[in-house]
Amino acid sequence: MRLITHNMLRCNVKGVKNGYPLKIEAEKVENVEAEFNPDFVTRMLPKLEWSALVKAAKELGAGDLPSELTESMATDESFLKKLHHILLEVRLIEGALVCPESGRKFPVKNSIPNMLLNEDEV
């Protein structure tokens, strides 16, 4: 699972009000090279929940991102390459995503998060 995907996931268990961002418990993380596309990364910037991405990158030991995002970063190629690496090349292969409110764990196997809910959670 890429961190760009993680940035969009939330816990939808019945009764959970604060199901975002999901904490990452990593068992296996890999780096998979992907072609750098600065236009794509720049277009993604306004869609990202920045604080959640910074936290997730730290949880995976994927590098340090600045705590604040500034407009000038959208034109800084070295920053865009770092962000590209964190969003698209760092992958959680095995582990779990944990709801910050309920503690419910969603397994990640073969890089695929299983976000299906049990009948009593719907």
N, C-alpha and C positions, 0 to 999 in steps of 0.2 A: 504494500500500500504506500503510495506516495504521500508526502506531506500536503500536497495540493488537495488531495482527496480528504485527508484528515481535517483540513481547515473547514470543510463543509459539513462534516458529520456531527450529529448531536444525539443524545439519548432521548428517545420518545416514549419511555416507559410511563404508563398512566400515573398521574399524580406528581411527576417530576417537573419542577418549574425551572430549575437551573441545570440543564443537561449539557452545557457547553462551557468550555471546551473539554473534550474527553482526554483523560490522562492516558499516557502511553506507557505500557509495561512491555518493554522489548526483550525478546529472547534471542532473536536473530535479525540483524540489520545488514543490508548489502548496499553497495554503491553500484549503480548500473548506468553506464555512460549514455547520455542522450545529446542529440545535436542542439547546440545553443541557438536559440531564436530570440534575439533581444526584443523584437516587436511583441511576441507573445508574452514574455515576462512583463514588459511595460504595461500591456493591456490588462494583465492580471492584478497589478498593484492595487487599484481601487476596489477590487472585489475581495481582497484578502482581509481577514480579521487579524490584524498585525500582532497584537499581544498574544493571541493563541498560537500563531506561527512561531514566534520567538520562543515561547514556552516549549512547544513540541520539538523544535530544533535542539534545544538544550537537553530535553529528555532522551533524545537519540544520540547526543554527543556529535551532532552534525555541524557544529560551527556556531559561531556567535553572530547574531544579527543585532543591529542597533535597536535599542528599546523604543526609539521614536523613528517614524518614517517621515522624511522631508521631500518636498517637491524636487529638489535638486538630484535626489537619488535616481530618479527616472531616467536621467541622462548620463549617469555614472556607469560606464561599461564594466568596471571591476566589481561594483556592487551588484549589477544585474547578473553577472556570471556567478557570483556567490549565491544570489537568490535562486537562480536557475538550478544550481547544484542542490540546494536544500529542497526546493519544490519538486524537482523532477528526477533527480538522480539518487537521492537517498531513499531507500525503500525498507519499510518494515516487512519482513518476511514471515516471522513467527512472533506471536505475543498476544497482547490483549489491549483493548480500549476500555477504560473504566469511567463510568458516570461519576462526575464530581459530587452529585447530590446523593444518589442511592447506593453507589458502590457497585452497581451491576457491571459485570465484566462481559464484554463482547469479544469473542476470540478472533484472532487474525491467523489464518493458515494459508500458506503458499501465497502470501501477499494480498489475500482477499479477506476483508472484514465481514464477519457475519453479524449483521445488525437486526436479524429477525427476532421478534418478541415472542415470548410464550403467551398462551391464551390469557392467563391471569394478568398480564402486563399491558394488554391492549385497552 
